[in-house]
Amino acid sequence: MATERTRTGLGSGGLRLFRVVGVPVLLSPSWWLGAAVIVLLYTPLVRGLLPHAGVWASAFVAAAFTVFLAGSVLLHELGHCLVALRLGLPVRRVRLFLLGGISEIARSPPTAFREGLIAAAGPVVSLVLAGCTGIGWFALQPHGAVWLLVAQTCVANLAVGVFNLLPGLPLDGGKLLRAATWRLTANRHHGTVAGALGAVAVALGLLGWGIGGFFSDSPGAWLRFAVCVLMAWFVLAGAFSEYTAGRGDRWPSGLGLEDLLRPVLQLPAESPVGDALSAAAGRGVVLVRADGVAVGLLDQSRAAELATISPREPAERASEAVLPETVLLRDEEHEEVLCRLRTVSAEQFLVVDPEGRPCGVLSRTAVRDAARRYGPES
């Protein structure tokens, strides 16, 4: 549903730049903060490497480097996107922020092997870029702004590739560790725990390396320290998010599927959205056409928005489509239900009995809330 913000390019994730293979690329507001930090701390380093450059020329080279770095990060993220799309996983968008980026893949990979493939794609792209710019680095005469930009872009891509291979979530190395642990234990959450523990070790290592720059009198010690602090924060915050989401994706202890279902209310698809919302009263609303075919599940948040604007609009306009992958059998095993929740991006699922009659609506939010309340099933 387009809004005025998205039409003008200002979506909730930042400034929309363009699309690549159908995937929107957004520039987060925090990227400007990261760019400013790089320019401020990198300009004195440029002046030391290019003695004849003035302050403004050095600042221009530093600003150009931030753009080259953003382009390198974007190519890294597009590596993830292309592999995910090739494996049939939709990608919502790519966001560039602070000193990094993220590919928002709509569904979790269904197998450890596929997760490993997607995770490995980004570092491979970065290391290939490092190799290509490294050739230019040695081919150019070792002086001047162009040589410095090529050299620093090579070093940056090498750093991005190697850094992302560190074994801690949400880095690619952490996802590779999760995939390997998942493959060995047949349990994705065990892999998430391993990746989260790896993230703590990575963050401590980053902070130690950043502080060590002051004792070794290395050039650019403040830049090194600032980058290490930002990256350590990013790793810890991302690992916590992954671990929290992983706990919510486990089945709640002592509960069956029927305990998490909302009762079903069937309404005609052309019912006014305001009436459908009033009739819902905590139930899952299945919208049915005249021929008896279920076409959608009422999304109550979207219905509330639509009802404030046009309460007589058909309820079908505020629904999630009922597709084969969003239909669950009442007697399915818990692991099968969890697998569907991980691999399908829908919020609601229609649960039917063996005769195909609706018997409830399951939301992924209900599973996560129950798992946090009652603890995960062992």
DRENRO-108552 format. One record per residue (C-alpha): residue in three letters; x, y, z. Coordinates in steps of 0.2 Angstrom, whole numbers, always signed. Example, Ala and Ser with C-alpha at 12.3 -4.5 7.8 and 13.67 -1.06 7.14 Angstrom:
DRENRO-108552
<"ALA", <+62, -22, +39>> <"SER", <+68, -5, +36>> 
This chain:
DRENRO-108552
<"MET", <+0, +0, +0>> <"ALA", <+9, +16, -6>> <"THR", <+9, +31, +5>> <"GLU", <+15, +49, +2>> <"ARG", <+31, +45, +10>> <"THR", <+35, +30, -1>> <"ARG", <+30, +40, -17>> <"THR", <+42, +53, -13>> <"GLY", <+56, +41, -9>> <"LEU", <+56, +43, +10>> <"GLY", <+51, +26, +17>> <"SER", <+51, +20, +35>> <"GLY", <+68, +13, +32>> <"GLY", <+76, +29, +25>> <"LEU", <+79, +37, +8>> <"ARG", <+75, +26, -7>> <"LEU", <+89, +27, -20>> <"PHE", <+84, +14, -33>> <"ARG", <+80, -4, -37>> <"VAL", <+91, -18, -41>> <"VAL", <+83, -34, -48>> <"GLY", <+67, -27, -41>> <"VAL", <+74, -25, -24>> <"PRO", <+73, -7, -16>> <"VAL", <+89, +0, -10>> <"LEU", <+87, +12, +5>> <"LEU", <+99, +24, +13>> <"SER", <+96, +25, +32>> <"PRO", <+97, +41, +41>> <"SER", <+111, +34, +52>> <"TRP", <+122, +31, +36>> <"TRP", <+125, +50, +36>> <"LEU", <+131, +49, +54>> <"GLY", <+143, +35, +49>> <"ALA", <+149, +45, +34>> <"ALA", <+152, +61, +44>> <"VAL", <+163, +51, +57>> <"ILE", <+173, +44, +43>> <"VAL", <+176, +61, +34>> <"LEU", <+181, +69, +51>> <"LEU", <+193, +55, +56>> <"TYR", <+199, +51, +39>> <"THR", <+203, +68, +33>> <"PRO", <+219, +70, +44>> <"LEU", <+225, +53, +39>> <"VAL", <+223, +58, +20>> <"ARG", <+233, +74, +24>> <"GLY", <+247, +63, +31>> <"LEU", <+247, +52, +16>> <"LEU", <+246, +66, +3>> <"PRO", <+257, +80, +11>> <"HIS", <+253, +92, -4>> <"ALA", <+234, +91, -2>> <"GLY", <+226, +105, +7>> <"VAL", <+212, +102, +20>> <"TRP", <+197, +104, +8>> <"ALA", <+206, +92, -5>> <"SER", <+209, +79, +9>> <"ALA", <+191, +81, +15>> <"PHE", <+185, +78, -3>> <"VAL", <+195, +62, -4>> <"ALA", <+188, +57, +12>> <"ALA", <+170, +60, +6>> <"ALA", <+174, +51, -10>> <"PHE", <+180, +36, +0>> <"THR", <+164, +35, +10>> <"VAL", <+154, +34, -6>> <"PHE", <+166, +20, -13>> <"LEU", <+164, +11, +4>> <"ALA", <+145, +12, +3>> <"GLY", <+145, +5, -15>> <"SER", <+156, -9, -9>> <"VAL", <+144, -13, +5>> <"LEU", <+129, -12, -7>> <"LEU", <+138, -25, -19>> <"HIS", <+141, -36, -4>> <"GLU", <+123, -36, +1>> <"LEU", <+117, -38, -17>> <"GLY", <+127, -54, -17>> <"HIS", <+116, -61, -3>> <"CYS", <+100, -55, -12>> <"LEU", <+104, -63, -29>> <"VAL", <+108, -80, -21>> <"ALA", <+92, -78, -10>> <"LEU", <+81, -74, -25>> <"ARG", <+89, -88, -35>> <"LEU", <+84, -100, -20>> <"GLY", <+66, -94, -21>> <"LEU", <+67, -83, -6>> <"PRO", <+59, -65, -8>> <"VAL", <+70, -50, -3>> <"ARG", <+60, -35, +4>> <"ARG", <+74, -22, +3>> <"VAL", <+92, -18, +6>> <"ARG", <+97, -4, +19>> <"LEU", <+113, +5, +20>> <"PHE", <+116, +12, +38>> <"LEU", <+131, +18, +48>> <"LEU", <+146, +8, +42>> <"GLY", <+136, -7, +36>> <"GLY", <+121, -14, +27>> <"ILE", <+108, -27, +28>> <"SER", <+98, -37, +16>> <"GLU", <+80, -40, +23>> <"ILE", <+75, -57, +17>> <"ALA", <+57, -61, +19>> <"ARG", <+58, -79, +24>> <"SER", <+71, -89, +34>> <"PRO", <+80, -102, +23>> <"PRO", <+72, -119, +25>> <"THR", <+88, -129, +27>> <"ALA", <+105, -126, +34>> <"PHE", <+114, -128, +17>> <"ARG", <+104, -114, +9>> <"GLU", <+107, -103, +24>> <"GLY", <+126, -106, +22>> <"LEU", <+125, -102, +3>> <"ILE", <+116, -85, +6>> <"ALA", <+128, -81, +20>> <"ALA", <+144, -85, +10>> <"ALA", <+139, -75, -5>> <"GLY", <+142, -58, +3>> <"PRO", <+160, -61, +8>> <"VAL", <+164, -69, -9>> <"VAL", <+159, -53, -17>> <"SER", <+169, -42, -6>> <"LEU", <+185, -53, -8>> <"VAL", <+183, -53, -27>> <"LEU", <+181, -34, -26>> <"ALA", <+197, -33, -15>> <"GLY", <+206, -43, -28>> <"CYS", <+200, -32, -43>> <"THR", <+205, -16, -34>> <"GLY", <+221, -24, -28>> <"ILE", <+226, -26, -46>> <"GLY", <+223, -7, -49>> <"TRP", <+232, -3, -33>> <"PHE", <+248, -11, -39>> <"ALA", <+246, -5, -57>> <"LEU", <+245, +13, -53>> <"GLN", <+259, +24, -48>> <"PRO", <+260, +25, -29>> <"HIS", <+255, +43, -27>> <"GLY", <+240, +55, -29>> <"ALA", <+222, +54, -24>> <"VAL", <+216, +41, -37>> <"TRP", <+230, +29, -31>> <"LEU", <+225, +32, -13>> <"LEU", <+206, +29, -16>> <"VAL", <+210, +13, -26>> <"ALA", <+221, +7, -12>> <"GLN", <+209, +11, +2>> <"THR", <+194, +3, -7>> <"CYS", <+205, -13, -9>> <"VAL", <+209, -12, +9>> <"ALA", <+190, -8, +14>> <"ASN", <+183, -23, +3>> <"LEU", <+196, -35, +11>> <"ALA", <+191, -28, +28>> <"VAL", <+173, -30, +25>> <"GLY", <+175, -48, +18>> <"VAL", <+186, -54, +32>> <"PHE", <+176, -45, +46>> <"ASN", <+160, -53, +40>> <"LEU", <+168, -70, +41>> <"LEU", <+170, -68, +60>> <"PRO", <+160, -81, +68>> <"GLY", <+147, -71, +77>> <"LEU", <+129, -66, +73>> <"PRO", <+123, -56, +64>> <"LEU", <+139, -57, +53>> <"ASP", <+140, -69, +39>> <"GLY", <+152, -79, +48>> <"GLY", <+140, -81, +62>> <"LYS", <+127, -87, +50>> <"LEU", <+139, -99, +43>> <"LEU", <+142, -105, +61>> <"ARG", <+123, -107, +64>> <"ALA", <+121, -116, +47>> <"ALA", <+135, -128, +52>> <"THR", <+128, -131, +70>> <"TRP", <+111, -133, +63>> <"ARG", <+117, -146, +51>> <"LEU", <+126, -156, +65>> <"THR", <+112, -155, +78>> <"ALA", <+97, -154, +67>> <"ASN", <+91, -139, +77>> <"ARG", <+92, -121, +71>> <"HIS", <+90, -113, +88>> <"HIS", <+106, -122, +94>> <"GLY", <+115, -114, +79>> <"THR", <+108, -97, +84>> <"VAL", <+115, -100, +102>> <"ALA", <+132, -104, +95>> <"GLY", <+131, -88, +84>> <"ALA", <+126, -77, +99>> <"LEU", <+140, -84, +109>> <"GLY", <+152, -81, +95>> <"ALA", <+146, -63, +94>> <"VAL", <+151, -59, +112>> <"ALA", <+169, -65, +108>> <"VAL", <+169, -55, +92>> <"ALA", <+164, -39, +101>> <"LEU", <+177, -41, +115>> <"GLY", <+190, -44, +102>> <"LEU", <+185, -28, +92>> <"LEU", <+185, -18, +108>> <"GLY", <+202, -25, +113>> <"TRP", <+209, -21, +95>> <"GLY", <+202, -4, +95>> <"ILE", <+210, +0, +112>> <"GLY", <+227, -8, +107>> <"GLY", <+229, +6, +94>> <"PHE", <+232, +19, +107>> <"PHE", <+246, +9, +115>> <"SER", <+255, +4, +98>> <"ASP", <+255, +23, +92>> <"SER", <+247, +17, +75>> <"PRO", <+241, +31, +63>> <"GLY", <+223, +34, +64>> <"ALA", <+221, +26, +81>> <"TRP", <+205, +37, +85>> <"LEU", <+197, +31, +68>> <"ARG", <+201, +13, +72>> <"PHE", <+194, +15, +90>> <"ALA", <+178, +23, +84>> <"VAL", <+175, +10, +70>> <"CYS", <+178, -4, +83>> <"VAL", <+166, +3, +95>> <"LEU", <+152, +5, +82>> <"MET", <+155, -12, +75>> <"ALA", <+155, -20, +93>> <"TRP", <+139, -12, +96>> <"PHE", <+131, -18, +80>> <"VAL", <+137, -36, +83>> <"LEU", <+130, -37, +100>> <"ALA", <+113, -28, +96>> <"GLY", <+111, -39, +81>> <"ALA", <+115, -55, +90>> <"PHE", <+103, -51, +104>> <"SER", <+89, -48, +91>> <"GLU", <+93, -64, +82>> <"TYR", <+93, -74, +99>> <"THR", <+77, -66, +104>> <"ALA", <+69, -70, +87>> <"GLY", <+76, -88, +88>> <"ARG", <+68, -90, +105>> <"GLY", <+51, -84, +99>> <"ASP", <+52, -97, +84>> <"ARG", <+52, -112, +96>> <"TRP", <+36, -121, +101>> <"PRO", <+29, -115, +118>> <"SER", <+31, -129, +132>> <"GLY", <+15, -138, +137>> <"LEU", <+4, -131, +123>> <"GLY", <-4, -139, +108>> <"LEU", <-8, -131, +92>> <"GLU", <-27, -129, +97>> <"ASP", <-22, -119, +112>> <"LEU", <-15, -105, +101>> <"LEU", <-29, -104, +89>> <"ARG", <-41, -90, +88>> <"PRO", <-59, -96, +84>> <"VAL", <-65, -94, +66>> <"LEU", <-78, -81, +60>> <"GLN", <-83, -83, +42>> <"LEU", <-89, -67, +33>> <"PRO", <-93, -63, +15>> <"ALA", <-77, -55, +6>> <"GLU", <-88, -40, +1>> <"SER", <-93, -36, +19>> <"PRO", <-89, -18, +24>> <"VAL", <-72, -17, +32>> <"GLY", <-79, -7, +47>> <"ASP", <-93, -21, +50>> <"ALA", <-80, -35, +48>> <"LEU", <-68, -27, +61>> <"SER", <-83, -24, +73>> <"ALA", <-88, -42, +71>> <"ALA", <-71, -49, +74>> <"ALA", <-70, -47, +93>> <"GLY", <-53, -56, +94>> <"ARG", <-58, -70, +82>> <"GLY", <-49, -74, +66>> <"VAL", <-60, -68, +51>> <"VAL", <-60, -79, +36>> <"LEU", <-67, -70, +21>> <"VAL", <-77, -81, +9>> <"ARG", <-83, -77, -9>> <"ALA", <-100, -82, -15>> <"ASP", <-94, -99, -21>> <"GLY", <-88, -104, -4>> <"VAL", <-70, -102, -7>> <"ALA", <-59, -94, +7>> <"VAL", <-50, -80, -1>> <"GLY", <-42, -70, +13>> <"LEU", <-39, -68, +32>> <"LEU", <-44, -51, +39>> <"ASP", <-28, -41, +44>> <"GLN", <-35, -32, +58>> <"SER", <-22, -18, +59>> <"ARG", <-24, -15, +40>> <"ALA", <-43, -16, +42>> <"ALA", <-42, -3, +56>> <"GLU", <-33, +9, +45>> <"LEU", <-44, +7, +30>> <"ALA", <-60, +8, +41>> <"THR", <-54, +26, +47>> <"ILE", <-54, +31, +29>> <"SER", <-67, +22, +21>> <"PRO", <-77, +10, +32>> <"ARG", <-88, +4, +18>> <"GLU", <-74, -3, +7>> <"PRO", <-74, -22, +5>> <"ALA", <-66, -31, +19>> <"GLU", <-56, -41, +6>> <"ARG", <-45, -26, +3>> <"ALA", <-38, -27, +21>> <"SER", <-34, -46, +20>> <"GLU", <-20, -58, +18>> <"ALA", <-23, -70, +4>> <"VAL", <-26, -88, +8>> <"LEU", <-13, -98, -1>> <"PRO", <-8, -116, -1>> <"GLU", <+7, -112, +10>> <"THR", <-3, -103, +23>> <"VAL", <-15, -117, +26>> <"LEU", <-11, -129, +40>> <"LEU", <-18, -146, +46>> <"ARG", <-25, -147, +63>> <"ASP", <-15, -162, +67>> <"GLU", <+2, -157, +60>> <"GLU", <+17, -159, +71>> <"HIS", <+24, -144, +80>> <"GLU", <+41, -145, +70>> <"GLU", <+31, -144, +54>> <"VAL", <+21, -129, +60>> <"LEU", <+37, -120, +65>> <"CYS", <+45, -124, +48>> <"ARG", <+31, -116, +39>> <"LEU", <+32, -101, +51>> <"ARG", <+51, -99, +46>> <"THR", <+49, -101, +28>> <"VAL", <+33, -92, +24>> <"SER", <+32, -73, +27>> <"ALA", <+13, -72, +31>> <"GLU", <+7, -66, +48>> <"GLN", <-8, -77, +49>> <"PHE", <-12, -96, +44>> <"LEU", <-28, -104, +42>> <"VAL", <-29, -121, +51>> <"VAL", <-41, -134, +44>> <"ASP", <-47, -151, +50>> <"PRO", <-45, -167, +39>> <"GLU", <-60, -163, +29>> <"GLY", <-54, -146, +25>> <"ARG", <-66, -136, +36>> <"PRO", <-58, -120, +45>> <"CYS", <-56, -123, +63>> <"GLY", <-45, -109, +68>> <"VAL", <-32, -95, +64>> <"LEU", <-14, -96, +70>> <"SER", <-4, -80, +70>> <"ARG", <+15, -81, +72>> <"THR", <+14, -67, +85>> <"ALA", <+4, -79, +96>> <"VAL", <+17, -93, +94>> <"ARG", <+31, -81, +99>> <"ASP", <+22, -73, +114>> <"ALA", <+17, -90, +121>> <"ALA", <+35, -96, +119>> <"ARG", <+41, -81, +129>> <"ARG", <+28, -83, +142>> <"TYR", <+28, -102, +144>> <"GLY", <+46, -106, +139>> <"PRO", <+52, -116, +124>> <"GLU", <+47, -134, +122>> <"SER", <+62, -145, +126>> 
